């Protein structure tokens, strides 16, 4: 199988739920760069396989990655951090449209470098880092501190 055949298979095999596709379109219109459906399905698989109960994402991206996390772990509680209030507002709308219970999502507006030091250590099963690529290594250091000993730190945009 060639690389193009593999890429085509992945694109065709991933079925993105309608509510996530809608959130993706909103994210693109806002100028946010949402994770791809292929990456999103992997995020959901990790959330499901880990039995995640608490998750945090750095960079809301209008809700796409958070919806994938909750798709994999629907009973978990997600904390989402973004410095852009309009991205958080779009995410809130996407979560409402997906009928995610308000008690399953916490929204924090602020810069990650200011918010993360105040977050509880070893409190999260999954830490997803999808913000400010130039500060990603700093966020990974925080992510390692925030993750439980058996937790997972995901960085979907590694260059």
N, C-alpha and C positions, 0 to 999 in steps of 0.2 A: 504494500500500500504506500503510495507516495504521500508526501506531506500535504499536498492539496486535497487528496482523497480523505485523509484523516481530518483535516480542518472542515471539509464539507460534511463528513459524517457527524462530527461534533455539533456543527451548526444545525443540522437537520434532526439530530437525535434529541436535543434539549427542547423540552416543551416548557416555555415560560408561562406561568399562570397569568390570566388576563389582568388581575390587579397589579402584578409586578410590571407587566408590559406598559400599563397606563402610567405607573410611577416612573418608569424609564423615560417615557415620552416627556413627562413633566420635568424630569431632571435635565434632559437635553435642552428643553426650552429655557430652563433657568441658567443654563451654562455650566451645570454640574456634569461631571464625567462618571456616570454610573458604571458599576462592574458589569461585565458582559454576562449574558445568560449562562455560558459555560462556567465561568468563575462563580456565579451565583449558585448554580446547582452544586458545585463542589463545596461552597460555604454551607449550604443546607445539609449536605451529606455529613460534613464534619460535625455540625450542630446536632444532627440526629444520632450519629454514631457515638458521640461523647456523652449523650444524655444531659446536655447543658441545661442548667437551671438559671444561671445568671450570666449575662453577656453584656459587653460594653463595646461600642464602636466609636472610633475617633474619626470623624468625618461622616456626616449623615447622608450626603449625596441625594437629598430629597426622598430618602426612604428605601431605595432599591436594595441595598445590601442588608438593611435591617429587616425588610420583608423576607429576604432569602433566609436570614438567620432564624426568624420566627417560623418560616415554612418548615425548617428542619427541627425546630424545638418549640412547638406551639405553646407549651406550658411555661416556658422560660420568661424571665423578666429581662428586658433590654434597656440599657442606658445608652442614649445616643448624644454625642457632643458635636456641636458645630458652632463656628464663629458667625455664620450667616443666618440671621433670624428667618429670612425667607426660605432657606433650605429646610430649616426645622418646621416651618409652617407647612411647607409642601409635604414633608414626611408625616406630620400629624394628620393631614388630610388623607394621605395614602394609607396610613394605618387605620383610620376610621373607615375608609372605603373598603378595606380588607376585613373589617369587623374584628380588628384586634382589640381586645378589652383594654381600656385606658390603664388598668392596673398592671399591664404587662409592658408598658413603655414609660421610661423617664426621659425627659428632654432637658438638656443643659445647654444654654447659650453661653459661649465663651471661647476664648482661645485655648487650645489644648495645653499649651505650655503653662497656662495659669490654672486650668482646671485639674489636670492630671495629678499634680502633687497633693491635692486635697482628697483624692479618691482613696478608698480603703484598700490596704495591702492584702493580697491573696484572697480577694473577694469574688473573682470572676472565673467561670469555667472557660469562657472564650473571650479573647480580646481581639477585635478586628481593627486594623490600622489602615485607613484609607483617606489620609489627609496630608496636605503639605509635603510632597515628596522630599523637599530639601531638608525637612526636619524629621523624616521617617526614623532615622537611627535613634534620635532622642525619644521618640514615641515608643520605639521597640523597648528601650530601657525601662520606660514607665510600664509598658505592657507586661514585661517579665516580672515586675514588682506587683502588678495588679492581678496577674493570673494565679490561680490556686496551684499548689504543687503538681497536680495532675492536669492542669489547664493547658489551653492551646492559645498561642499567639499567631494570628493570621495576618499576613501582609500581602494583599493581592497584587500590588503594583511594584514589584521588585525590579529594578533595572540593572 
